[in-house]
């Protein structure tokens, strides 16, 4: 195949397609007789056409005669590109005679007094692949090593490096020459290039040089230090016996002034040595980098390295000693950095340092109170609460220190942090009996300051559930009276509305304020007249304020709490008079709540559900049946125990999975691996980590994984674009990386004609963007070629790539021929991964997201759990509803699903399906799936995916 794709090309140039290309005669005229600007324009067009596959052999001598001798720098730069792409050999493979003239011209450029021309010519020589052209230039290249300017010297080193690597016979003494040059050189960039060459061609000389200056490494420039780190890694990887010789060198580089050098040195140190001192030094270096670097992306990358260190069970114990150093990272302002830091510290904290960690967290809590309210401040406060919660559950001894700090959050305006505090308080009071009195006293102390209705309701429930002594019960009743105000509520509100003042609300007239009217005279305003305009909402007690706003669910909760307290009080107090007095007061509060709800004074009337709940509690207290007493006092607590136990088992199960992944399991009969006898595919530790990381960065996946399962990776992603009977056959391999799609299109000429200007024209639908237009090709009879196209992906939604192949037939006078391609559908599932979140976060996102797509279930699957599994499999979502909540057979199922895209977009789904008990056994499942997302495209794409999978499943069966 003699196409342009076979020729080596290092320079990519965007070719404008709107201009009409000139013919060869016009080129000759412009090159020979045009002025400098005309010659530059002609040379550019000539380069474009040659990249397009045109040979233009008749213009070669014109370029040599009229352009090569010109001193203009722009023409010289363009000529470097021209000589890079022009064919330099005859069909039989021999060098063109004209190239001798070109070689002589570049020999003169290598001796040019201008250092830029010398340097750019040396860079160009790195790209030549013809030894016949390079051989006469070798003396001039070697002389450039002694040039006064560092730009020329460092490019001369690169040219010698490339030539020696490709054609070592042209300069056999290159390693010795560069070694001598390195010993005398003072410029950092020149030394770096020379040292890099010795690393790749003669490691012994590189090691000799390093041994002579190992004590001066800290004074070297950072670019040279980075190359030294690479050399030490390569040497110690191939020859482990050299580790002791150079490990001190890496330790020294941990103190470098360059952050990049310290980062690479720390990574190399951990790779080469698992000694505790080495791991500790590397981790300390990472922590120092996170604290001192201002870029949040750098902080996150280095934090990931620390987390990967922690995942190794050998290194985890060493990192536990550095928990307090890790906590210093909380000084960062980015929420994601703080979240990762707290998660890492929680995994590493032990009984030895948990008290110090709690002290730091207390200080951070105090800081959040002192700083102004910001969007991230509330979320950070919530993270601190959860961290303290986890610490207290892990180490019960410190719970007594944590509870007073967390109780302060209950009066906070941030509902997220306060609700997390109550979740912690509920779990702590249930698990740790010795903390009950402390929690109750602190909760009673802070209860009057709570101003959020949800927090107030939850705190009231905890007090009603866990107050078991007469003193505590009476204290709770006192707080309830204070939060309701004077009862009956309706009569009190009617009196206030009529303007009757009570003793508590007497208003005194203070000295008036002097005001100036429009006419310039003085007027007096009394405090009585100004106070009459103030809303009475601010003066209402908290509970009454909630009820007046129409939130009677808190009234239903209050009725339940009063019932529990009344039953306990009756059991504890022997006096029947006191019992009846307590019951009467509780029943009066319930009755006045119902009265207020139906009076119309509140902003919203009470709902029927709340009326039923409060009425039931009234009836229970009136009858005082032993069965209902057991339900309120024991069964409610048993349900809470069961829920907390299930949650504890779920958490311990996930921790066990993590522990199993971490633990190194070696059986007694496992084979012993000898590194020298292992193939590359069998040992990950024997592979060069630098090469592996570079492969992962460029390819997206490891080559070993692809080689192991080629049927499921590559062949399944080949899409046929045209028919077998079309004159041009095309098929594409779709390689989806994280943020882009690479289309490798095979184009086959199935005719006996030569196809010129054969180009792949693509267009996209959706949030896809074609990066560059594929270059046209020339295809011989029955020839083929591969054309690559890159498509950038900006968001998670289904996309379509469509287009055609356009070509000209040599000698034909008709218009261009077009072959229309099949559409390529980009699946949204390639960008969605299962994720997890809490129920509170799910509800918050569900309320915030504005795009909803309701999908009707249309399938022949007859099993409710089976349909749920089918939806999870086809959408890559995770079910947030616990397994126990989905178990059983009641004919109805509701589940919450959650996933996240690689672009950080959230996708929520609520599955509500049913199968009536009276229906036949093979009757299909019915119901709906509601999908919510921030973007319309994601909601619609997920809905389309579910609809499509339902139809496939139905057809398949």
Buried (B, 14 or more C-beta within 10 A) or exposed (E): EEBBBEBEBEEEEEBEEEEEEBEBEEBBBBBEEBEEEEBBEBBBBBBBBBBBBBEBEEBBEBBBEBBBEBEBEBBBBBBBBBBBBBBBEEEEEEBBEBBEBBBEBBBEBBEBEBBBBBBBBBBBBBBBEBEBBBBEBBEBBBEBBEBEBBBBBBBBBBBBBBBBEEBEEBBEEBBEBBBBBBEEBEBBBBBBBBBBBBBBBBBEBBBEBBEEBBEEBEEBBBBBBBBBBBBBBBBBBEEEEBBEBBBEBBBBBBEBEBBBBBBBBBBBBBBBBEEEEBBBBBBBBBBBBBBEBEEBEBBBBBBEBBBEBBEBEEBBEBBBBBBBBBBBBBEBEBBEBBBBBBBBBBBBBEEEBBEEBBBBBBEBBEBBEEEEEEEEBBBBBBBBBBBBBBBBBBBBEBBBBBBBBBBBBBBBEBBBBBBBBBBBBBBBBBBBEEBBEBBBBBBBEBBEEBBBBBBBBBBBBBBBBBBBEEEBBBBBBEBBBEBBBBBBBBEBBEEBEEEEEEEEEEEEEEEBEEEEEEEEEEEEEBBEEEEEEEEEEEEBBBBBBBBBBBBBBBBBBBBBBBBBBBBBBBEEBEEEEBBEEBBEBBBEBBBBBBBBBEBEBBEEBBBEEBBEBBBBBBEBBEEEEEEBBEBBBEEBBEEBEEEBEBEEEEEEEEEEEEEEEEEEEEEEEEEEEEEEEEEEEEEEEBBBBBEBEEBEEEEBEBEBEBEEEEEEBBEEEEBEBBEEEBBBBBBBBBBBBEEBBBBBBBBBBBBEBBBBBBBBBBEBEBBBEBEEBBBBBBBBEEBBBEBBBBBEBEBBBBBEBBBBBBBBBEEEEEEEBEBEBBEBBBBBBBBBEBBEBEEBBBEBBBEEBEBBBEBEBBBBBBBBBEBBEBBBEBBBBBBBBEEEEBEEEEEEBEBBBBBBBEBEBBBBBBBBBBBEEEBEEEEBBBBEBBBBBBBEBBBBBBBBBBBEBBEEBEEEE
